[in-house]
Amino acid sequence: RRPEIFLAKDLLQYDVVSFDIFDTLILRPFAKPADLFMLVGKRLKRAEFYRIRTDAERRAREESMHRNGHTEVTLYDIYAIIEERTGIPRDVGVQTEFQTELDYCFANPYMQRVFHLLQEQGKPIIIVSDMYLPGELMTRLLEKCGYTGYEKLYVSCDYRCSKRSKSLYR
């Protein structure tokens, strides 16, 4: 593995450096990101929650495509469907899932050092993510993991467009 200082030095040539969040700046101790839903289900005392949560996200994205012409949704949109189907209050579900993210996510030590080296050199940094956690929640998660002082955070659900389609970059 290449020392962090060499990657940071290579990145200094650019006017602005952009980082993704999950699997770059922040890591989760799961084989798949959706594995988190099993822990959320345990906290909500719903054994079948993994299926409920994945189905609700799929449905929210389908409804968004039908209504809005895009598949970007927020955690609040997903839990509105869960509340409708299960009676779990939307705000309780959102808070439980977000707290579980906070409890299990941690900074990628390699990338955190690169991030801070770039900051020390005054390099403008932006963060871009395709995610259903809105910017205010992503900011809290980034702060918890030691990432502050970046120029701007772009989250697909806030802008209703994605990195995948390249429209978030515009």
Summary of the structure (lengths in Angstrom):
residues: 170
radius of gyration: 17.3
end to end distance: 32.9
largest distance: 52.6
contacts: 497
relative contact order: 0.18
helix: 55%
strand: 10%
